[in-house]
Amino acid sequence: RLELTHPVTSKRKLAQLVADGVVDGWDDPRLPTLRGLRRRGYPASAIREFCRFIGVARTNSRHQIELLESFVRTELNRTALRRMVAVDPIKLVLTNWPGADHVEYFEVTNNPEDPGAGTRQVAFTGELWIERDDFRAVPPPKYYRLSPGNEVRLRGAYLVRCTGYEETADGLVVYAEYDPDSKGGNAPDGRKVKSTMHWVSAAHCVAVRSALYDRLFTAEVPGDRTGDPLDDLNPNSREIKSGWGEAALADTPPGAVVQFERLGYFAHDPREPMLFHRTVGLKDEWANIQKRAAG
């Protein structure tokens, strides 16, 4: 039997998870079933490459799940289209934008790893959605994203400098001024910024729900301490966020995987429109494990 750290593969334990309502069914994206992996967006080719890499053993073996995820990430980096999405959004208002009706369009690459994927036109306006983590009223050390007085690049568009913020009845609103001479994201005087952020036009967006997953079991070997894997269940293994995505996201076929820029790879649910399951993040945890092992 091939075992992975964190999930359980016992059919009896999996059936108990389903029967007890801990998961939504045999195709729950948190389960290591074929239906669950497919719904979460794991490419079959990545699973096959993982199996070829680890080979066949005469005894039971257990491999780090981060190794499997590294094969998934490599495959999706090559094939997945890029889209800009604010999973946990806050409003960014450009106070010196020409007007509410003024719209500009920028050409953005669909996949830098695949020139054949082409480009798309993305609308840009004076009111945008950005990620909540991309703003700090009181920034910690080495925080280079938006904060009062700091300048950042909005991907492919303009440089903007934060001028203030306020808490409104509808949530946090951040104010900034854009540099009209920095179209495309580069200033004519050559000044540098240390952060590039994604964005979504508030007037040209689509509503999106994102399912963010953690490990279903907190222990690497569930039940190793007490004998019962259910003792190691993670009560916070899934979080649903409501956000906004660029208009092109609506064209994602059911079951297809796209990269939410800077956030990770997400699979469009085959049954529920505009629900996306996070397949894997962008950070290569397997590489970090190898570095720590090398000492």
N, C-alpha and C positions, 0 to 999 in steps of 0.2 A: 504493500500500500504506500502511495506517495502522500505524505503529510506536509502541510504548511504551518508555519507559526501563525497563531491567532484563530483561524477558523477551525471548526470541527467537521470531519468528513463521515462520521458514523451515521448511517441511515436512521438508526433508532433515535439518536439525539436530534438530527435534523427534523425528523417527523414530530418529535416533541415540541420543537420550536414552532413549527407550523400549527400543530394542534392547540398549543397554549396561547396562540395569538401574539407571540413575541415578535414574529415577522409576519409579513403580509401574505405569504404563500411560498410555494416552491420556486417562484421566479423572483423573490425578493432580491434586490441587488446586493444585499449584505451576505447572501448565502453563496457557498462555493459550488452550487449546482450549475449544470450547463445552462439552464434557463436563466438562472440568476446572473451568471457571468455575461450572457448574451444581452440581457436587459441593461446591465451596467455599462456595456459598450466594449467589453474585452474582445479584440479581434481574434478570430480562430487562428490566424497565421502567427500571432504573438504567442499563443498557448502552445502551438506546435513547436516553435523555435525554442521556447523554454524547456519543453520535454526533450528535445534533441540535445540541448545544452547539458542537462543534468544526467542524461543517459538512463540506462536500466540497471537496477541493483537486485541482488538476490535477497536482500533483507529490507525490512521497512526502513524508510528514511524520512527525515523531516528537513525541509528547506525554508529559508527565510522568505516570507511573502513579498518582501521588498525586491527580491530577485525577480520574481514573476512580474511585479509591477514595472520593473525596469525594461523588460521586454515589451510590455504593453505601451509604455511611454515612448520607446524608440520607434515602434511601428506607427503610433498615432502622430508623432512629430513629423513623420514622412508623409502621411496621407491626409490628416485632418485639416479642414479649412479653418481659418481664423475669423473670429467674430468678436466685436467689442460688446461687453455686457457689464452692467453695474449690478452685481448680485445683491449687495447691501447698499442701496443708493442714498446719496444726499444731493441736494441741488447746488449747482455752481452757476452763478449769474455774472455775466460779463457786463459791467456797468457802462463801458464805453462802446458797446456794440452799436452799429448804425441804427438798428431798429428791430422791432419784433418780427417784421415781415422779411427782414434781410436774411437770406440763406446762401451759404456757399457750399460747394461740393469738393471733396478731396478724393483722389484716387489712392486706394489702399490695396496692398498685395494680399491675395487670398491665402497663400502659403509660401513663405520665403524658401522653403526646402523643395518646392515643386514649381518651377517657372511655368509649367503648362497649366497650372490652376488659374492663372490670369489675375485680374484685378477687379475691384468693384468701386462704385462711387458711394461715398458716405456723406450725408448731410451734416452741416455744422451751423449752429445758431448761437444766439446770445444766452440761451438757457440750456444747461447741460446737466446730465446725471453723471456723477463720479462715484467711485467706491468710498465708503465711509472711512476705511483705513488710510485713504490717501489725504486725509486732512487731520491736523492736530492744532488745537487752539494754543496749547503750550507744548511745543515739540520736544521730545527727548533728545539726548545727544545723538548726533549723526543721523538725524531724521531730515531727509532731503526733499520730501514731498511737500504738499501745500501746507503752509502755516503763515500767519500774518507777516507780511513783508518779504516772503520767499517767492522765488520765480521758478516755474517748472515748464516743461514742454508738454503740450497736449499732442499726442501721437499724430504725426503727419499734418498738423494744423498750425497752431500758433504757440508762442511763448506767452504765458499769463503770470501776473504777479498778484498775490492775494492782498486785498486791501481791508478785509474785515469779515465778520460773520455775525449771525444772530440766530437765536432760537425762536422759531415761529410756531403757530398752532399746527402747522403742517410738518414741522420738523426742522432740522438744521439747514440753514442756507448760508453758503459761502460766497463772498463777493470778491471779484478780481477784475483787473484791467488787462486786456490783451494788447500785444504789440502788433499793430497792423503791418509793420515792415518785416515781421518774422514769419511770413507765410511759408508753409512747408515745415516749420519747426526750427528754422535757423535764423539767427539775428544777423543783420548786415554788418554790425560792428564786431562780429566774431565772439561776443561774450558767450560763456559756457554756462549751462545748467546741469545739475547732477541727477535730475530725475525726469523720466518720461512716463506720463500717465495715459491710460485709456479713458474714453469718454463716450457718451451717447447723447445725441440731440434729443431734448425733451419733446420737441414737436414732431419728431420722426422716429419714434420708438415703439416697441411692442412689449407687452407685459410678459414676463417670464418667471417661472418658479424653478428654483434650483434646490435639489436634494444633495446636501453635503454629508458625506459619510465618514465616520471614524470606525475603528475596529469594533466588531460585534462583541468580541471578548477582549477583556483588558490584558489577560495573561498570554504570554507567548504559547504556552501549552495549557489550554483551558482544562481546569480540574486537577492540575498537577499537585496543587497544595491540599485540596480537600477531597479529591476523588470524584467530584461532581462538576462537570464543565459549566453548568448553569450558575454555579456560585460566582463565576467570573464574568457574567454578562455585563456589558457596558450599557447603562440606562440612557446614555447620551450618544448612541451610535448613529443617529440620523437627526439632521436639522434641516427644516424647509425654510428657504428664504424667498421673498417676493421682491423682484427687481425689474429692471428695464434693459432691453437689448436693442441693438441697431436693427433697422427694418429687415435687412437680409437674413436675420436669424429665423424669420417666419418661413423661409423657403427650405429649411433643413428637413430632409425626409425623415419620417419615423424610423427610429433605430440607428440613424447616422450619428457619428461622433464629430463634434467640432471642438476647437480650442477656444475657450473664453480667454482672451488675451490677458496674460499675467496672472491668471487664476487657476488654470488647469484644463483638463479635457472632460467634456460633458456629452452624454449620450441622450438623444431625444427619445423620450418614452414612446414605445410603439403603440400605446393605447390612449394616452392622455396628451393632447396637444399642448405644446409650450411648457411641458415639464421636462427638465433635464437632470439626469443623474451624473454626479461627478464620478468619472471613471478612475482617474488618478490625477494627482497634482503635478505641477511642473518640477518640483524639487526632487532630485534623484537621491532618495534615502539609501538605496543600495550602495551608491558610490561613497556616501558618508560612512556606512557600516564597514566597507572595505578599508577606508582610511583609518578608522579607529582600530581595526584589527591589525593593521600594519604598524600601528603604534606610534 
